[in-house]
Amino acid sequence: MTKTTNTNTNTNTNTNTMRAISQDALGEPDVLREVERERPEPGVGQILVAVHAAGINPTDWQHRRLGLFLGEPPFTLGWDVSGVVEAVGLGVSLFQPGDEVFGMLPYPYGAGAYAEYVTGPVRAFAAKPAALSHVEAAALPMVALVAWQTLVDTAHVQPGQRVLVLGAAGGVGHVAVQLAKARGAYVIGTASADKRDFLLGLGVDQVIDYRTADIVKEAQDIDVVLDLVGGADRLRSLETLRPGGVLVSSLPVDFDEVTRRAAELGVRATNIVVEHDQAGMAGIAALAEADRLHPHVAATYPLAQAAKAHTDAEAGGATGKLVLTARR
């Protein structure tokens, strides 16, 4: 069930400006503040989207604290968007004003979803599935593209294969297990014991309590490991792979030791940085329309409460995703 914080019904009636969340310094959630700025215009090959909801991902608060790819502030965070096309730029034929779309702004340099309006390349978006609300759709793009680009594009998961997902109840994990099941895999997920029923409800075949169990003893003859946690579990999980199996990680840092150990074991290890991808988004949308992919939204927050959303997100323990709502 989605938990929703309080909202109000005020509306920004100045069509030339918009509300956005900005920060002037790196730091804790309190650096996030609501500002008013000029509404952007779509450039060549771009669309202007009236944002209805924006998903929150771990990379958001990492950039808030460290700058990472975005460098020094000021900047506006957020890559996940669901909304309605407001205007189109020169050369755009795929969408027109009034179309409902969802997508991921180009990562990492295209951030800006924490706002009432955002521009982005037309091929970063796909038609929003009618089966999903804007809040649900905004919870999907980045996590679903990570799952798609690891399991489909990189690992080429096939029916009957055994897939081990490390961190299966999180934002990416709970989508990845559904995607692997949709491709006919036998899916094993690691999570804390209190997430067991949630994962079984998503179709996971076996749940391993990472706090008490040894994954090497509990999972064997694995074809694909999807690493979403890093650390010691990532290294240990290589020993679960059958000869010729592959570990794909969404965490490309500190990977040299993993590569060396994989070579010793006769398996493969690789990693990805997520990319915007219209073909992937279309595949994700098709699964949602077919009732085979259900994002779990743990809570929603109005745009003005972005700082609270970050505080809650960083506290950990949430199952699924947190989402900002931008229409009021």
The 8 nearest C-alpha neighbors of each residue, nearest first, counted from 0:
[[1, 2, 297, 296, 295, 298, 3, 318],
 [0, 2, 298, 297, 296, 3, 299, 295],
 [1, 3, 298, 297, 299, 0, 4, 296],
 [4, 2, 299, 298, 1, 300, 5, 6],
 [3, 5, 300, 299, 6, 2, 301, 298],
 [4, 6, 3, 7, 301, 300, 299, 304],
 [7, 5, 301, 4, 8, 327, 300, 3],
 [8, 6, 9, 327, 5, 301, 10, 326],
 [7, 9, 327, 10, 6, 326, 11, 5],
 [10, 8, 7, 327, 11, 12, 6, 326],
 [11, 9, 327, 12, 8, 326, 7, 13],
 [10, 12, 13, 9, 17, 14, 18, 16],
 [13, 11, 10, 14, 16, 15, 17, 9],
 [12, 14, 15, 11, 16, 17, 10, 38],
 [15, 13, 16, 12, 17, 11, 38, 37],
 [16, 14, 38, 13, 37, 17, 39, 36],
 [17, 15, 37, 38, 36, 14, 13, 35],
 [16, 18, 38, 35, 36, 115, 37, 19],
 [17, 19, 35, 115, 34, 114, 36, 33],
 [20, 18, 114, 34, 33, 113, 35, 21],
 [19, 21, 33, 32, 113, 75, 34, 114],
 [20, 22, 75, 32, 74, 31, 33, 19],
 [23, 21, 31, 73, 30, 24, 74, 32],
 [22, 24, 73, 72, 21, 30, 25, 74],
 [25, 23, 72, 22, 26, 30, 73, 71],
 [26, 24, 64, 63, 65, 66, 72, 30],
 [25, 27, 64, 30, 63, 24, 28, 65],
 [26, 28, 29, 30, 64, 25, 63, 31],
 [29, 27, 306, 30, 31, 309, 310, 26],
 [28, 30, 31, 27, 306, 32, 26, 307],
 [31, 29, 28, 22, 27, 26, 32, 24],
 [32, 30, 22, 29, 306, 21, 28, 20],
 [33, 31, 20, 21, 22, 30, 34, 29],
 [32, 34, 20, 19, 303, 21, 18, 35],
 [35, 33, 19, 18, 20, 32, 36, 21],
 [36, 34, 18, 17, 19, 16, 33, 37],
 [35, 37, 16, 17, 38, 34, 18, 19],
 [38, 36, 16, 15, 17, 39, 35, 18],
 [37, 39, 16, 15, 17, 36, 116, 40],
 [40, 38, 37, 41, 118, 117, 116, 47],
 [39, 41, 42, 47, 38, 118, 86, 88],
 [42, 40, 88, 45, 46, 47, 118, 87],
 [43, 41, 88, 45, 44, 40, 89, 46],
 [42, 44, 89, 88, 45, 90, 41, 91],
 [45, 43, 91, 90, 88, 120, 89, 121],
 [46, 44, 120, 121, 41, 88, 42, 119],
 [45, 47, 87, 41, 118, 121, 119, 88],
 [46, 48, 118, 86, 41, 85, 117, 84],
 [49, 47, 84, 85, 83, 117, 116, 50],
 [48, 50, 116, 83, 82, 85, 115, 84],
 [51, 49, 82, 115, 116, 52, 48, 81],
 [50, 52, 82, 325, 326, 81, 324, 133],
 [53, 51, 324, 81, 134, 323, 325, 50],
 [54, 52, 80, 323, 79, 137, 322, 112],
 [53, 55, 322, 138, 79, 137, 323, 321],
 [56, 54, 322, 321, 59, 53, 77, 320],
 [55, 57, 58, 59, 54, 60, 320, 170],
 [58, 56, 59, 60, 61, 55, 312, 313],
 [57, 59, 61, 56, 60, 62, 55, 63],
 [60, 58, 57, 62, 56, 61, 77, 76],
 [61, 59, 63, 62, 58, 57, 64, 309],
 [60, 62, 58, 64, 63, 59, 65, 57],
 [63, 61, 66, 65, 60, 59, 64, 67],
 [64, 62, 60, 61, 25, 65, 66, 59],
 [63, 65, 26, 25, 61, 62, 60, 66],
 [66, 64, 62, 67, 63, 61, 25, 26],
 [65, 67, 62, 70, 69, 71, 63, 64],
 [68, 66, 65, 62, 69, 70, 61, 64],
 [69, 67, 70, 66, 107, 108, 62, 65],
 [70, 68, 66, 67, 108, 71, 62, 107],
 [71, 69, 66, 68, 67, 72, 65, 62],
 [70, 72, 66, 73, 69, 24, 25, 74],
 [73, 71, 74, 23, 24, 22, 70, 25],
 [72, 74, 23, 22, 71, 21, 24, 75],
 [75, 73, 72, 21, 22, 76, 23, 111],
 [76, 74, 21, 111, 20, 113, 110, 22],
 [77, 75, 111, 110, 113, 59, 112, 74],
 [76, 78, 112, 110, 111, 113, 79, 59],
 [77, 79, 104, 110, 103, 112, 111, 80],
 [80, 78, 103, 54, 53, 137, 140, 77],
 [81, 79, 53, 137, 101, 102, 112, 52],
 [80, 82, 101, 137, 52, 133, 100, 51],
 [83, 81, 50, 51, 49, 100, 99, 48],
 [82, 84, 99, 49, 48, 98, 97, 100],
 [83, 85, 48, 96, 97, 98, 86, 47],
 [84, 86, 96, 48, 47, 49, 83, 97],
 [87, 85, 47, 96, 84, 46, 88, 41],
 [88, 86, 46, 41, 47, 45, 91, 95],
 [89, 87, 41, 43, 42, 45, 44, 46],
 [88, 90, 43, 91, 44, 42, 87, 45],
 [89, 91, 44, 43, 88, 92, 45, 87],
 [92, 90, 44, 89, 88, 93, 87, 45],
 [91, 93, 94, 90, 95, 87, 89, 121],
 [92, 94, 91, 95, 121, 122, 125, 90],
 [95, 93, 92, 98, 91, 96, 84, 87],
 [94, 96, 98, 97, 87, 84, 86, 93],
 [97, 95, 84, 85, 86, 98, 94, 87],
 [96, 98, 84, 83, 95, 85, 99, 86],
 [97, 99, 84, 83, 96, 95, 100, 94],
 [98, 100, 83, 127, 82, 126, 84, 97],
 [101, 99, 127, 126, 125, 82, 81, 83],
 [102, 100, 81, 127, 124, 80, 125, 126],
 [101, 103, 124, 140, 80, 123, 79, 125],
 [102, 104, 79, 78, 140, 275, 123, 141],
 [103, 105, 78, 109, 123, 119, 106, 110],
 [106, 104, 109, 275, 107, 103, 108, 274],
 [107, 105, 108, 109, 274, 104, 275, 273],
 [106, 108, 109, 105, 68, 110, 69, 78],
 [107, 109, 106, 110, 69, 105, 68, 104],
 [110, 108, 105, 104, 106, 107, 111, 78],
 [111, 109, 78, 77, 76, 108, 112, 104],
 [110, 112, 75, 76, 77, 113, 78, 117],
 [111, 113, 77, 78, 114, 53, 80, 110],
 [114, 112, 77, 20, 111, 19, 76, 53],
 [115, 113, 19, 116, 112, 18, 20, 325],
 [114, 116, 50, 325, 18, 17, 49, 19],
 [117, 115, 49, 50, 114, 48, 38, 47],
 [116, 118, 48, 47, 112, 111, 114, 119],
 [119, 117, 47, 46, 41, 48, 45, 39],
 [118, 120, 45, 46, 104, 121, 117, 123],
 [121, 119, 45, 122, 123, 44, 46, 118],
 [120, 122, 45, 123, 46, 124, 44, 119],
 [123, 121, 124, 277, 120, 276, 125, 275],
 [122, 124, 275, 121, 120, 277, 102, 276],
 [125, 123, 102, 122, 101, 121, 277, 100],
 [124, 126, 100, 101, 280, 281, 277, 102],
 [125, 127, 100, 99, 128, 101, 124, 98],
 [128, 126, 100, 101, 99, 125, 129, 136],
 [129, 127, 130, 284, 131, 288, 126, 287],
 [128, 130, 131, 127, 288, 132, 126, 99],
 [129, 131, 128, 288, 287, 132, 290, 127],
 [132, 130, 129, 128, 135, 136, 133, 127],
 [131, 133, 135, 134, 136, 130, 129, 128],
 [132, 134, 136, 81, 135, 137, 52, 51],
 [135, 133, 137, 132, 52, 136, 138, 322],
 [136, 134, 132, 138, 137, 133, 131, 294],
 [135, 137, 133, 138, 134, 139, 131, 81],
 [138, 136, 81, 54, 80, 134, 53, 135],
 [137, 139, 54, 135, 136, 320, 322, 134],
 [138, 140, 143, 137, 136, 142, 141, 294],
 [141, 139, 143, 103, 102, 142, 79, 144],
 [140, 142, 144, 143, 103, 139, 145, 79],
 [143, 141, 171, 145, 144, 140, 139, 170],
 [142, 144, 146, 140, 139, 145, 141, 147],
 [143, 145, 147, 141, 146, 142, 148, 140],
 [144, 146, 142, 148, 143, 147, 273, 149],
 [145, 147, 175, 143, 144, 149, 148, 150],
 [148, 146, 144, 151, 150, 145, 149, 143],
 [147, 149, 152, 145, 146, 151, 144, 150],
 [150, 148, 153, 146, 147, 151, 152, 145],
 [149, 151, 154, 147, 156, 146, 148, 155],
 [152, 150, 155, 147, 148, 153, 154, 156],
 [151, 153, 148, 155, 149, 150, 154, 147],
 [154, 152, 149, 155, 151, 150, 148, 247],
 [153, 155, 150, 156, 151, 149, 152, 223],
 [156, 154, 151, 153, 152, 150, 157, 149],
 [157, 155, 154, 150, 151, 160, 182, 158],
 [156, 158, 160, 182, 155, 159, 184, 183],
 [159, 157, 183, 184, 160, 182, 156, 185],
 [158, 160, 184, 183, 185, 157, 161, 182],
 [161, 159, 184, 158, 157, 222, 185, 162],
 [160, 162, 185, 221, 222, 184, 186, 223],
 [161, 163, 223, 186, 224, 222, 221, 187],
 [164, 162, 224, 187, 188, 186, 225, 223],
 [165, 163, 188, 225, 167, 224, 166, 187],
 [164, 166, 226, 189, 227, 167, 188, 225],
 [167, 165, 189, 227, 172, 190, 168, 228],
 [166, 168, 172, 188, 173, 164, 165, 189],
 [169, 167, 173, 172, 166, 318, 190, 194],
 [170, 168, 172, 319, 171, 318, 173, 167],
 [169, 171, 319, 320, 172, 173, 142, 168],
 [172, 170, 142, 174, 169, 173, 175, 146],
 [171, 173, 167, 169, 175, 168, 174, 170],
 [172, 174, 168, 167, 175, 176, 169, 171],
 [173, 175, 177, 172, 171, 176, 143, 178],
 [176, 174, 146, 172, 178, 177, 173, 171],
 [175, 177, 179, 178, 174, 173, 180, 172],
 [178, 176, 180, 174, 175, 179, 292, 181],
 [177, 179, 181, 175, 180, 176, 174, 182],
 [178, 180, 176, 182, 181, 177, 184, 175],
 [181, 179, 183, 177, 184, 182, 178, 176],
 [180, 182, 178, 179, 183, 177, 291, 184],
 [183, 181, 179, 180, 184, 158, 157, 178],
 [182, 184, 158, 180, 181, 159, 179, 157],
 [185, 183, 159, 160, 158, 180, 179, 182],
 [184, 186, 161, 160, 162, 159, 204, 180],
 [187, 185, 162, 204, 203, 184, 161, 163],
 [186, 188, 205, 163, 206, 204, 162, 203],
 [189, 187, 164, 206, 167, 163, 165, 207],
 [188, 190, 207, 165, 166, 167, 209, 206],
 [191, 189, 208, 166, 209, 167, 168, 194],
 [190, 192, 208, 193, 194, 209, 210, 195],
 [191, 193, 208, 194, 195, 190, 207, 210],
 [192, 194, 191, 195, 196, 190, 197, 208],
 [195, 193, 197, 192, 191, 196, 190, 198],
 [196, 194, 198, 192, 197, 193, 206, 199],
 [197, 195, 199, 198, 194, 200, 193, 192],
 [196, 198, 200, 194, 195, 199, 201, 168],
 [199, 197, 201, 200, 195, 196, 203, 194],
 [198, 200, 203, 196, 202, 201, 197, 195],
 [199, 201, 197, 198, 202, 196, 203, 195],
 [202, 200, 198, 199, 203, 177, 197, 176],
 [201, 203, 199, 200, 204, 198, 180, 177],
 [204, 202, 199, 186, 198, 205, 201, 187],
 [205, 203, 186, 187, 202, 185, 199, 206],
 [204, 206, 187, 203, 188, 207, 186, 199],
 [207, 205, 188, 189, 187, 195, 208, 204],
 [208, 206, 189, 209, 188, 190, 212, 205],
 [209, 207, 191, 190, 192, 210, 212, 211],
 [208, 210, 212, 189, 211, 190, 207, 191],
 [211, 209, 208, 212, 191, 190, 192, 213],
 [210, 212, 209, 208, 213, 207, 191, 192],
 [213, 211, 209, 208, 214, 210, 207, 217],
 [214, 212, 216, 215, 217, 211, 209, 207],
 [213, 215, 217, 216, 218, 212, 236, 207],
 [214, 216, 239, 213, 218, 217, 238, 236],
 [217, 215, 214, 213, 218, 219, 212, 239],
 [216, 218, 214, 215, 213, 219, 207, 212],
 [219, 217, 215, 214, 216, 239, 221, 220],
 [218, 220, 239, 221, 240, 215, 217, 216],
 [221, 219, 241, 240, 239, 222, 218, 161],
 [220, 222, 240, 161, 219, 241, 223, 239],
 [221, 223, 244, 161, 240, 160, 162, 241],
 [224, 222, 162, 245, 221, 246, 244, 163],
 [225, 223, 246, 163, 162, 164, 226, 247],
 [224, 226, 164, 247, 248, 246, 165, 163],
 [227, 225, 248, 165, 228, 247, 224, 233],
 [226, 228, 165, 166, 249, 229, 248, 225],
 [227, 229, 226, 166, 165, 230, 233, 232],
 [230, 228, 233, 227, 226, 232, 250, 231],
 [229, 231, 232, 233, 228, 234, 253, 235],
 [230, 232, 234, 233, 235, 229, 236, 228],
 [233, 231, 235, 234, 230, 236, 229, 228],
 [232, 234, 229, 236, 231, 235, 230, 226],
 [235, 233, 231, 232, 236, 237, 257, 230],
 [236, 234, 232, 237, 233, 238, 231, 215],
 [235, 237, 238, 233, 239, 234, 232, 215],
 [238, 236, 235, 239, 240, 234, 261, 246],
 [237, 239, 236, 240, 235, 215, 264, 234],
 [240, 238, 219, 236, 215, 237, 221, 218],
 [241, 239, 221, 244, 220, 238, 237, 222],
 [240, 242, 220, 244, 221, 222, 243, 239],
 [243, 241, 244, 266, 265, 240, 264, 220],
 [242, 244, 266, 241, 265, 245, 267, 240],
 [245, 243, 222, 241, 266, 240, 242, 223],
 [246, 244, 267, 223, 268, 266, 247, 224],
 [245, 247, 224, 268, 223, 225, 267, 269],
 [246, 248, 269, 225, 270, 268, 226, 149],
 [249, 247, 270, 226, 250, 225, 227, 269],
 [248, 250, 271, 270, 227, 251, 226, 272],
 [249, 251, 248, 252, 229, 227, 270, 271],
 [252, 250, 270, 254, 249, 271, 248, 253],
 [251, 253, 254, 250, 255, 229, 270, 249],
 [254, 252, 255, 251, 256, 257, 250, 229],
 [253, 255, 257, 252, 256, 251, 258, 250],
 [256, 254, 258, 257, 253, 259, 252, 260],
 [257, 255, 259, 258, 254, 260, 253, 234],
 [256, 258, 260, 254, 255, 259, 234, 261],
 [259, 257, 255, 261, 256, 260, 268, 262],
 [258, 260, 256, 262, 261, 257, 255, 263],
 [259, 261, 263, 257, 262, 258, 256, 264],
 [262, 260, 266, 264, 258, 263, 259, 267],
 [263, 261, 265, 259, 260, 264, 266, 258],
 [262, 264, 260, 261, 265, 259, 266, 258],
 [265, 263, 261, 262, 266, 260, 238, 242],
 [266, 264, 262, 263, 242, 261, 243, 267],
 [267, 265, 243, 261, 244, 264, 242, 245],
 [266, 268, 245, 261, 246, 244, 243, 269],
 [269, 267, 246, 245, 258, 247, 261, 266],
 [268, 270, 247, 246, 248, 267, 271, 258],
 [271, 269, 248, 247, 251, 249, 250, 268],
 [270, 272, 249, 273, 251, 248, 269, 149],
 [271, 273, 274, 249, 270, 251, 250, 145],
 [272, 274, 145, 271, 144, 106, 275, 148],
 [275, 273, 106, 276, 272, 105, 144, 145],
 [276, 274, 105, 123, 103, 104, 106, 277],
 [277, 275, 279, 278, 123, 274, 280, 122],
 [276, 278, 280, 122, 279, 123, 124, 281],
 [279, 277, 281, 280, 276, 282, 125, 122],
 [278, 280, 282, 276, 277, 281, 283, 144],
 [279, 281, 277, 283, 282, 278, 125, 284],
 [280, 282, 284, 278, 279, 283, 125, 277],
 [283, 281, 279, 285, 280, 284, 278, 286],
 [282, 284, 280, 286, 281, 285, 279, 287],
 [285, 283, 281, 287, 282, 286, 128, 280],
 [284, 286, 288, 282, 283, 287, 289, 281],
 [285, 287, 289, 291, 283, 284, 288, 292],
 [288, 286, 292, 284, 290, 289, 285, 291],
 [289, 287, 285, 290, 286, 130, 128, 284],
 [288, 290, 286, 287, 291, 285, 292, 284],
 [291, 289, 287, 288, 292, 286, 293, 130],
 [292, 290, 286, 289, 287, 181, 293, 177],
 [293, 291, 287, 286, 290, 177, 294, 178],
 [292, 294, 295, 287, 291, 290, 174, 177],
 [295, 293, 135, 296, 139, 138, 292, 174],
 [294, 296, 319, 297, 320, 293, 318, 135],
 [297, 295, 320, 1, 319, 298, 321, 294],
 [296, 298, 1, 320, 321, 319, 318, 2],
 [299, 297, 2, 321, 1, 3, 296, 322],
 [298, 300, 322, 3, 323, 321, 2, 4],
 [301, 299, 323, 4, 304, 324, 3, 302],
 [300, 302, 324, 323, 303, 304, 6, 325],
 [301, 303, 325, 304, 323, 324, 305, 300],
 [302, 304, 301, 305, 33, 20, 32, 306],
 [305, 303, 307, 302, 306, 301, 300, 308],
 [304, 306, 308, 307, 302, 303, 309, 31],
 [305, 307, 28, 309, 308, 304, 31, 29],
 [308, 306, 310, 304, 309, 305, 311, 28],
 [307, 309, 305, 311, 306, 310, 312, 304],
 [310, 308, 312, 306, 307, 311, 28, 313],
 [311, 309, 307, 313, 308, 312, 28, 306],
 [310, 312, 314, 308, 309, 313, 307, 315],
 [313, 311, 309, 314, 310, 315, 308, 317],
 [312, 314, 315, 310, 311, 309, 60, 57],
 [315, 313, 311, 312, 310, 316, 317, 309],
 [316, 314, 313, 317, 312, 311, 318, 310],
 [315, 317, 318, 314, 312, 169, 313, 311],
 [318, 316, 315, 319, 297, 312, 320, 169],
 [319, 317, 169, 168, 297, 316, 320, 170],
 [318, 320, 170, 295, 169, 296, 297, 317],
 [319, 321, 296, 170, 297, 138, 295, 322],
 [320, 322, 298, 55, 297, 299, 296, 54],
 [321, 323, 54, 299, 55, 53, 300, 138],
 [324, 322, 300, 53, 302, 301, 52, 299],
 [325, 323, 52, 301, 302, 51, 326, 300],
 [324, 326, 51, 302, 52, 115, 50, 301],
 [327, 325, 51, 324, 115, 50, 52, 10],
 [326, 8, 10, 9, 7, 325, 6, 324]]
